[in-house]
């Protein structure tokens, strides 16, 4: 999966220092989604893992797959 890098534009102040960033809405929304996913991963990193086969059985039992 190739990740598309954001193409930011910068607004500079009178001294030429970058003050603001302009992104496409889709790029901004993707960044928010990625940030949310990373936060969830950090919260769940201490949870016990289960084998994939067990997870698949649970999904089948719930009728999800």
PDB file of N, CA, C and O in Angstrom:
ATOM      1  N   UNK A   1       0.841  -1.173   0.000  1.00  0.00           N
ATOM      2  CA  UNK A   1       0.000   0.000   0.000  1.00  0.00           C
ATOM      3  C   UNK A   1       0.887   1.237   0.000  1.00  0.00           C
ATOM      4  O   UNK A   1       1.707   1.428   0.898  1.00  0.00           O
ATOM      5  N   UNK A   2       0.717   2.053  -0.993  1.00  0.00           N
ATOM      6  CA  UNK A   2       1.513   3.269  -1.086  1.00  0.00           C
ATOM      7  C   UNK A   2       0.790   4.412  -0.385  1.00  0.00           C
ATOM      8  O   UNK A   2      -0.392   4.658  -0.625  1.00  0.00           O
ATOM      9  N   UNK A   3       1.511   5.096   0.475  1.00  0.00           N
ATOM     10  CA  UNK A   3       0.951   6.225   1.210  1.00  0.00           C
ATOM     11  C   UNK A   3       1.243   7.494   0.432  1.00  0.00           C
ATOM     12  O   UNK A   3       2.388   7.776   0.080  1.00  0.00           O
ATOM     13  N   UNK A   4       0.195   8.250   0.171  1.00  0.00           N
ATOM     14  CA  UNK A   4       0.367   9.518  -0.537  1.00  0.00           C
ATOM     15  C   UNK A   4       0.754  10.597   0.465  1.00  0.00           C
ATOM     16  O   UNK A   4       0.058  10.833   1.452  1.00  0.00           O
ATOM     17  N   UNK A   5       1.851  11.229   0.195  1.00  0.00           N
ATOM     18  CA  UNK A   5       2.325  12.293   1.075  1.00  0.00           C
ATOM     19  C   UNK A   5       1.483  13.544   0.863  1.00  0.00           C
ATOM     20  O   UNK A   5       1.144  13.879  -0.272  1.00  0.00           O
ATOM     21  N   UNK A   6       1.144  14.237   1.950  1.00  0.00           N
ATOM     22  CA  UNK A   6       0.405  15.496   1.810  1.00  0.00           C
ATOM     23  C   UNK A   6       1.229  16.511   1.015  1.00  0.00           C
ATOM     24  O   UNK A   6       2.460  16.486   1.033  1.00  0.00           O
ATOM     25  N   UNK A   7       0.535  17.385   0.332  1.00  0.00           N
ATOM     26  CA  UNK A   7       1.192  18.437  -0.443  1.00  0.00           C
ATOM     27  C   UNK A   7       0.822  19.788   0.183  1.00  0.00           C
ATOM     28  O   UNK A   7      -0.019  20.515  -0.344  1.00  0.00           O
ATOM     29  N   UNK A   8       1.456  20.110   1.306  1.00  0.00           N
ATOM     30  CA  UNK A   8       1.078  21.353   1.995  1.00  0.00           C
ATOM     31  C   UNK A   8       1.549  22.598   1.266  1.00  0.00           C
ATOM     32  O   UNK A   8       2.542  22.590   0.539  1.00  0.00           O
ATOM     33  N   UNK A   9       0.808  23.653   1.485  1.00  0.00           N
ATOM     34  CA  UNK A   9       1.219  24.985   1.061  1.00  0.00           C
ATOM     35  C   UNK A   9       1.375  25.783   2.349  1.00  0.00           C
ATOM     36  O   UNK A   9       0.653  25.559   3.320  1.00  0.00           O
ATOM     37  N   UNK A  10       2.309  26.702   2.349  1.00  0.00           N
ATOM     38  CA  UNK A  10       2.576  27.471   3.557  1.00  0.00           C
ATOM     39  C   UNK A  10       2.233  28.932   3.345  1.00  0.00           C
ATOM     40  O   UNK A  10       2.421  29.491   2.265  1.00  0.00           O
ATOM     41  N   UNK A  11       1.727  29.526   4.401  1.00  0.00           N
ATOM     42  CA  UNK A  11       1.502  30.966   4.430  1.00  0.00           C
ATOM     43  C   UNK A  11       2.571  31.521   5.359  1.00  0.00           C
ATOM     44  O   UNK A  11       2.736  31.060   6.489  1.00  0.00           O
ATOM     45  N   UNK A  12       3.283  32.506   4.870  1.00  0.00           N
ATOM     46  CA  UNK A  12       4.403  33.049   5.641  1.00  0.00           C
ATOM     47  C   UNK A  12       4.067  34.437   6.166  1.00  0.00           C
ATOM     48  O   UNK A  12       3.233  35.150   5.609  1.00  0.00           O
ATOM     49  N   UNK A  13       4.734  34.797   7.245  1.00  0.00           N
ATOM     50  CA  UNK A  13       4.536  36.141   7.805  1.00  0.00           C
ATOM     51  C   UNK A  13       5.436  37.133   7.072  1.00  0.00           C
ATOM     52  O   UNK A  13       6.117  36.777   6.110  1.00  0.00           O
ATOM     53  N   UNK A  14       5.429  38.358   7.529  1.00  0.00           N
ATOM     54  CA  UNK A  14       6.187  39.416   6.861  1.00  0.00           C
ATOM     55  C   UNK A  14       7.699  39.166   6.877  1.00  0.00           C
ATOM     56  O   UNK A  14       8.433  39.746   6.077  1.00  0.00           O
ATOM     57  N   UNK A  15       8.162  38.305   7.785  1.00  0.00           N
ATOM     58  CA  UNK A  15       9.590  37.977   7.853  1.00  0.00           C
ATOM     59  C   UNK A  15       9.946  36.735   7.042  1.00  0.00           C
ATOM     60  O   UNK A  15      11.112  36.347   6.966  1.00  0.00           O
ATOM     61  N   UNK A  16       8.936  36.116   6.439  1.00  0.00           N
ATOM     62  CA  UNK A  16       9.190  34.917   5.649  1.00  0.00           C
ATOM     63  C   UNK A  16       9.134  33.628   6.442  1.00  0.00           C
ATOM     64  O   UNK A  16       9.456  32.561   5.921  1.00  0.00           O
ATOM     65  N   UNK A  17       8.721  33.720   7.721  1.00  0.00           N
ATOM     66  CA  UNK A  17       8.589  32.525   8.552  1.00  0.00           C
ATOM     67  C   UNK A  17       7.253  31.841   8.279  1.00  0.00           C
ATOM     68  O   UNK A  17       6.222  32.501   8.151  1.00  0.00           O
ATOM     69  N   UNK A  18       7.280  30.523   8.192  1.00  0.00           N
ATOM     70  CA  UNK A  18       6.046  29.779   7.973  1.00  0.00           C
ATOM     71  C   UNK A  18       5.137  29.968   9.186  1.00  0.00           C
ATOM     72  O   UNK A  18       5.543  29.728  10.323  1.00  0.00           O
ATOM     73  N   UNK A  19       3.897  30.402   8.928  1.00  0.00           N
ATOM     74  CA  UNK A  19       2.952  30.666  10.009  1.00  0.00           C
ATOM     75  C   UNK A  19       1.743  29.743   9.981  1.00  0.00           C
ATOM     76  O   UNK A  19       1.195  29.397  11.028  1.00  0.00           O
ATOM     77  N   UNK A  20       1.323  29.340   8.773  1.00  0.00           N
ATOM     78  CA  UNK A  20       0.141  28.504   8.613  1.00  0.00           C
ATOM     79  C   UNK A  20       0.399  27.464   7.533  1.00  0.00           C
ATOM     80  O   UNK A  20       1.254  27.632   6.664  1.00  0.00           O
ATOM     81  N   UNK A  21      -0.375  26.379   7.621  1.00  0.00           N
ATOM     82  CA  UNK A  21      -0.296  25.322   6.618  1.00  0.00           C
ATOM     83  C   UNK A  21      -1.661  25.188   5.971  1.00  0.00           C
ATOM     84  O   UNK A  21      -2.681  25.209   6.659  1.00  0.00           O
ATOM     85  N   UNK A  22      -1.689  25.052   4.656  1.00  0.00           N
ATOM     86  CA  UNK A  22      -2.922  24.839   3.912  1.00  0.00           C
ATOM     87  C   UNK A  22      -2.834  23.443   3.303  1.00  0.00           C
ATOM     88  O   UNK A  22      -1.884  23.125   2.587  1.00  0.00           O
ATOM     89  N   UNK A  23      -3.834  22.617   3.595  1.00  0.00           N
ATOM     90  CA  UNK A  23      -3.915  21.261   3.061  1.00  0.00           C
ATOM     91  C   UNK A  23      -5.241  21.066   2.354  1.00  0.00           C
ATOM     92  O   UNK A  23      -6.217  21.758   2.643  1.00  0.00           O
ATOM     93  N   UNK A  24      -5.271  20.114   1.419  1.00  0.00           N
ATOM     94  CA  UNK A  24      -6.550  19.708   0.849  1.00  0.00           C
ATOM     95  C   UNK A  24      -7.363  19.085   1.972  1.00  0.00           C
ATOM     96  O   UNK A  24      -6.806  18.468   2.880  1.00  0.00           O
ATOM     97  N   UNK A  25      -8.676  19.246   1.911  1.00  0.00           N
ATOM     98  CA  UNK A  25      -9.546  18.680   2.940  1.00  0.00           C
ATOM     99  C   UNK A  25      -9.321  17.174   3.041  1.00  0.00           C
ATOM    100  O   UNK A  25      -9.267  16.629   4.143  1.00  0.00           O
ATOM    101  N   UNK A  26      -9.190  16.506   1.913  1.00  0.00           N
ATOM    102  CA  UNK A  26      -8.992  15.045   1.937  1.00  0.00           C
ATOM    103  C   UNK A  26      -7.691  14.678   2.656  1.00  0.00           C
ATOM    104  O   UNK A  26      -7.648  13.682   3.378  1.00  0.00           O
ATOM    105  N   UNK A  27      -6.639  15.465   2.469  1.00  0.00           N
ATOM    106  CA  UNK A  27      -5.374  15.203   3.160  1.00  0.00           C
ATOM    107  C   UNK A  27      -5.516  15.443   4.659  1.00  0.00           C
ATOM    108  O   UNK A  27      -5.000  14.672   5.468  1.00  0.00           O
ATOM    109  N   UNK A  28      -6.206  16.500   5.021  1.00  0.00           N
ATOM    110  CA  UNK A  28      -6.438  16.809   6.432  1.00  0.00           C
ATOM    111  C   UNK A  28      -7.251  15.706   7.097  1.00  0.00           C
ATOM    112  O   UNK A  28      -6.920  15.263   8.197  1.00  0.00           O
ATOM    113  N   UNK A  29      -8.320  15.260   6.428  1.00  0.00           N
ATOM    114  CA  UNK A  29      -9.155  14.211   6.994  1.00  0.00           C
ATOM    115  C   UNK A  29      -8.383  12.903   7.131  1.00  0.00           C
ATOM    116  O   UNK A  29      -8.573  12.174   8.104  1.00  0.00           O
ATOM    117  N   UNK A  30      -7.515  12.600   6.170  1.00  0.00           N
ATOM    118  CA  UNK A  30      -6.700  11.387   6.267  1.00  0.00           C
ATOM    119  C   UNK A  30      -5.743  11.478   7.447  1.00  0.00           C
ATOM    120  O   UNK A  30      -5.517  10.489   8.143  1.00  0.00           O
ATOM    121  N   UNK A  31      -5.182  12.657   7.673  1.00  0.00           N
ATOM    122  CA  UNK A  31      -4.291  12.837   8.816  1.00  0.00           C
ATOM    123  C   UNK A  31      -5.037  12.643  10.127  1.00  0.00           C
ATOM    124  O   UNK A  31      -4.502  12.043  11.059  1.00  0.00           O
ATOM    125  N   UNK A  32      -6.266  13.142  10.210  1.00  0.00           N
ATOM    126  CA  UNK A  32      -7.065  12.939  11.417  1.00  0.00           C
ATOM    127  C   UNK A  32      -7.376  11.469  11.634  1.00  0.00           C
ATOM    128  O   UNK A  32      -7.326  10.979  12.762  1.00  0.00           O
ATOM    129  N   UNK A  33      -7.697  10.760  10.552  1.00  0.00           N
ATOM    130  CA  UNK A  33      -7.975   9.325  10.645  1.00  0.00           C
ATOM    131  C   UNK A  33      -6.734   8.584  11.121  1.00  0.00           C
ATOM    132  O   UNK A  33      -6.819   7.731  12.004  1.00  0.00           O
ATOM    133  N   UNK A  34      -5.591   8.901  10.545  1.00  0.00           N
ATOM    134  CA  UNK A  34      -4.339   8.253  10.941  1.00  0.00           C
ATOM    135  C   UNK A  34      -4.023   8.528  12.405  1.00  0.00           C
ATOM    136  O   UNK A  34      -3.602   7.626  13.129  1.00  0.00           O
ATOM    137  N   UNK A  35      -4.220   9.754  12.840  1.00  0.00           N
ATOM    138  CA  UNK A  35      -3.962  10.115  14.231  1.00  0.00           C
ATOM    139  C   UNK A  35      -4.879   9.340  15.169  1.00  0.00           C
ATOM    140  O   UNK A  35      -4.442   8.865  16.217  1.00  0.00           O
ATOM    141  N   UNK A  36      -6.143   9.214  14.797  1.00  0.00           N
ATOM    142  CA  UNK A  36      -7.098   8.449  15.595  1.00  0.00           C
ATOM    143  C   UNK A  36      -6.671   6.984  15.677  1.00  0.00           C
ATOM    144  O   UNK A  36      -6.693   6.387  16.754  1.00  0.00           O
ATOM    145  N   UNK A  37      -6.283   6.409  14.543  1.00  0.00           N
ATOM    146  CA  UNK A  37      -5.834   5.015  14.521  1.00  0.00           C
ATOM    147  C   UNK A  37      -4.616   4.810  15.414  1.00  0.00           C
ATOM    148  O   UNK A  37      -4.539   3.824  16.146  1.00  0.00           O
ATOM    149  N   UNK A  38      -3.675   5.731  15.354  1.00  0.00           N
ATOM    150  CA  UNK A  38      -2.486   5.620  16.199  1.00  0.00           C
ATOM    151  C   UNK A  38      -2.833   5.717  17.683  1.00  0.00           C
ATOM    152  O   UNK A  38      -2.249   5.013  18.507  1.00  0.00           O
ATOM    153  N   UNK A  39      -3.775   6.581  18.019  1.00  0.00           N
ATOM    154  CA  UNK A  39      -4.208   6.708  19.418  1.00  0.00           C
ATOM    155  C   UNK A  39      -4.842   5.408  19.899  1.00  0.00           C
ATOM    156  O   UNK A  39      -4.581   4.971  21.020  1.00  0.00           O
ATOM    157  N   UNK A  40      -5.676   4.785  19.063  1.00  0.00           N
ATOM    158  CA  UNK A  40      -6.288   3.508  19.428  1.00  0.00           C
ATOM    159  C   UNK A  40      -5.233   2.430  19.617  1.00  0.00           C
ATOM    160  O   UNK A  40      -5.310   1.636  20.554  1.00  0.00           O
ATOM    161  N   UNK A  41      -4.253   2.402  18.733  1.00  0.00           N
ATOM    162  CA  UNK A  41      -3.186   1.409  18.857  1.00  0.00           C
ATOM    163  C   UNK A  41      -2.426   1.608  20.167  1.00  0.00           C
ATOM    164  O   UNK A  41      -2.094   0.633  20.843  1.00  0.00           O
ATOM    165  N   UNK A  42      -2.152   2.844  20.527  1.00  0.00           N
ATOM    166  CA  UNK A  42      -1.430   3.123  21.770  1.00  0.00           C
ATOM    167  C   UNK A  42      -2.246   2.689  22.979  1.00  0.00           C
ATOM    168  O   UNK A  42      -1.701   2.133  23.933  1.00  0.00           O
ATOM    169  N   UNK A  43      -3.558   2.941  22.942  1.00  0.00           N
ATOM    170  CA  UNK A  43      -4.423   2.550  24.056  1.00  0.00           C
ATOM    171  C   UNK A  43      -4.480   1.034  24.224  1.00  0.00           C
ATOM    172  O   UNK A  43      -4.573   0.533  25.344  1.00  0.00           O
ATOM    173  N   UNK A  44      -4.425   0.305  23.108  1.00  0.00           N
ATOM    174  CA  UNK A  44      -4.641  -1.128  23.138  1.00  0.00           C
ATOM    175  C   UNK A  44      -3.360  -1.948  23.156  1.00  0.00           C
ATOM    176  O   UNK A  44      -3.419  -3.177  23.128  1.00  0.00           O
ATOM    177  N   UNK A  45      -2.214  -1.302  23.201  1.00  0.00           N
ATOM    178  CA  UNK A  45      -0.963  -2.046  23.079  1.00  0.00           C
ATOM    179  C   UNK A  45      -0.711  -3.030  24.218  1.00  0.00           C
ATOM    180  O   UNK A  45       0.069  -3.969  24.060  1.00  0.00           O
ATOM    181  N   UNK A  46      -1.354  -2.828  25.347  1.00  0.00           N
ATOM    182  CA  UNK A  46      -1.140  -3.743  26.479  1.00  0.00           C
ATOM    183  C   UNK A  46      -2.181  -4.861  26.538  1.00  0.00           C
ATOM    184  O   UNK A  46      -2.116  -5.719  27.419  1.00  0.00           O
ATOM    185  N   UNK A  47      -3.138  -4.860  25.609  1.00  0.00           N
ATOM    186  CA  UNK A  47      -4.145  -5.917  25.594  1.00  0.00           C
ATOM    187  C   UNK A  47      -3.519  -7.232  25.158  1.00  0.00           C
ATOM    188  O   UNK A  47      -2.569  -7.257  24.376  1.00  0.00           O
ATOM    189  N   UNK A  48      -4.065  -8.313  25.674  1.00  0.00           N
ATOM    190  CA  UNK A  48      -3.585  -9.630  25.270  1.00  0.00           C
ATOM    191  C   UNK A  48      -3.968  -9.900  23.825  1.00  0.00           C
ATOM    192  O   UNK A  48      -5.059  -9.547  23.376  1.00  0.00           O
ATOM    193  N   UNK A  49      -3.059 -10.524  23.116  1.00  0.00           N
ATOM    194  CA  UNK A  49      -3.310 -10.896  21.726  1.00  0.00           C
ATOM    195  C   UNK A  49      -3.964 -12.282  21.687  1.00  0.00           C
ATOM    196  O   UNK A  49      -3.776 -13.097  22.591  1.00  0.00           O
ATOM    197  N   UNK A  50      -4.736 -12.534  20.622  1.00  0.00           N
ATOM    198  CA  UNK A  50      -5.308 -13.855  20.418  1.00  0.00           C
ATOM    199  C   UNK A  50      -4.911 -14.332  19.028  1.00  0.00           C
ATOM    200  O   UNK A  50      -4.691 -13.523  18.127  1.00  0.00           O
ATOM    201  N   UNK A  51      -4.821 -15.646  18.856  1.00  0.00           N
ATOM    202  CA  UNK A  51      -4.462 -16.158  17.526  1.00  0.00           C
ATOM    203  C   UNK A  51      -5.526 -15.773  16.494  1.00  0.00           C
ATOM    204  O   UNK A  51      -6.708 -15.659  16.819  1.00  0.00           O
ATOM    205  N   UNK A  52      -5.091 -15.577  15.251  1.00  0.00           N
ATOM    206  CA  UNK A  52      -5.998 -15.211  14.171  1.00  0.00           C
ATOM    207  C   UNK A  52      -7.111 -16.234  14.024  1.00  0.00           C
ATOM    208  O   UNK A  52      -8.265 -15.867  13.803  1.00  0.00           O
ATOM    209  N   UNK A  53      -6.778 -17.508  14.144  1.00  0.00           N
ATOM    210  CA  UNK A  53      -7.796 -18.554  13.985  1.00  0.00           C
ATOM    211  C   UNK A  53      -8.909 -18.408  15.033  1.00  0.00           C
ATOM    212  O   UNK A  53     -10.083 -18.613  14.725  1.00  0.00           O
ATOM    213  N   UNK A  54      -8.541 -18.059  16.254  1.00  0.00           N
ATOM    214  CA  UNK A  54      -9.546 -17.847  17.300  1.00  0.00           C
ATOM    215  C   UNK A  54     -10.413 -16.629  16.987  1.00  0.00           C
ATOM    216  O   UNK A  54     -11.631 -16.663  17.166  1.00  0.00           O
ATOM    217  N   UNK A  55      -9.789 -15.573  16.528  1.00  0.00           N
ATOM    218  CA  UNK A  55     -10.517 -14.363  16.156  1.00  0.00           C
ATOM    219  C   UNK A  55     -11.510 -14.654  15.034  1.00  0.00           C
ATOM    220  O   UNK A  55     -12.656 -14.207  15.073  1.00  0.00           O
ATOM    221  N   UNK A  56     -11.054 -15.411  14.031  1.00  0.00           N
ATOM    222  CA  UNK A  56     -11.941 -15.777  12.920  1.00  0.00           C
ATOM    223  C   UNK A  56     -13.119 -16.603  13.413  1.00  0.00           C
ATOM    224  O   UNK A  56     -14.246 -16.395  12.964  1.00  0.00           O
ATOM    225  N   UNK A  57     -12.875 -17.553  14.344  1.00  0.00           N
ATOM    226  CA  UNK A  57     -13.970 -18.360  14.918  1.00  0.00           C
ATOM    227  C   UNK A  57     -14.986 -17.471  15.623  1.00  0.00           C
ATOM    228  O   UNK A  57     -16.194 -17.674  15.496  1.00  0.00           O
ATOM    229  N   UNK A  58     -14.491 -16.488  16.364  1.00  0.00           N
ATOM    230  CA  UNK A  58     -15.394 -15.577  17.072  1.00  0.00           C
ATOM    231  C   UNK A  58     -16.245 -14.773  16.077  1.00  0.00           C
ATOM    232  O   UNK A  58     -17.445 -14.594  16.287  1.00  0.00           O
ATOM    233  N   UNK A  59     -15.634 -14.301  15.017  1.00  0.00           N
ATOM    234  CA  UNK A  59     -16.380 -13.546  14.004  1.00  0.00           C
ATOM    235  C   UNK A  59     -17.421 -14.439  13.334  1.00  0.00           C
ATOM    236  O   UNK A  59     -18.545 -13.996  13.096  1.00  0.00           O
ATOM    237  N   UNK A  60     -17.076 -15.664  13.031  1.00  0.00           N
ATOM    238  CA  UNK A  60     -18.024 -16.602  12.429  1.00  0.00           C
ATOM    239  C   UNK A  60     -19.178 -16.869  13.390  1.00  0.00           C
ATOM    240  O   UNK A  60     -20.336 -16.872  12.972  1.00  0.00           O
ATOM    241  N   UNK A  61     -18.883 -17.091  14.662  1.00  0.00           N
ATOM    242  CA  UNK A  61     -19.928 -17.368  15.663  1.00  0.00           C
ATOM    243  C   UNK A  61     -20.884 -16.192  15.806  1.00  0.00           C
ATOM    244  O   UNK A  61     -22.064 -16.376  16.103  1.00  0.00           O
ATOM    245  N   UNK A  62     -20.369 -14.978  15.592  1.00  0.00           N
ATOM    246  CA  UNK A  62     -21.210 -13.773  15.681  1.00  0.00           C
ATOM    247  C   UNK A  62     -21.909 -13.474  14.369  1.00  0.00           C
ATOM    248  O   UNK A  62     -22.712 -12.544  14.290  1.00  0.00           O
ATOM    249  N   UNK A  63     -21.611 -14.257  13.333  1.00  0.00           N
ATOM    250  CA  UNK A  63     -22.221 -14.036  12.037  1.00  0.00           C
ATOM    251  C   UNK A  63     -21.663 -12.840  11.285  1.00  0.00           C
ATOM    252  O   UNK A  63     -22.319 -12.291  10.400  1.00  0.00           O
ATOM    253  N   UNK A  64     -20.481 -12.449  11.633  1.00  0.00           N
ATOM    254  CA  UNK A  64     -19.869 -11.268  10.998  1.00  0.00           C
ATOM    255  C   UNK A  64     -19.085 -11.616   9.746  1.00  0.00           C
ATOM    256  O   UNK A  64     -18.822 -10.756   8.905  1.00  0.00           O
ATOM    257  N   UNK A  65     -18.708 -12.901   9.627  1.00  0.00           N
ATOM    258  CA  UNK A  65     -18.059 -13.361   8.383  1.00  0.00           C
ATOM    259  C   UNK A  65     -18.604 -14.731   8.037  1.00  0.00           C
ATOM    260  O   UNK A  65     -18.205 -15.318   7.031  1.00  0.00           O
TER     261      UNK A  65
END
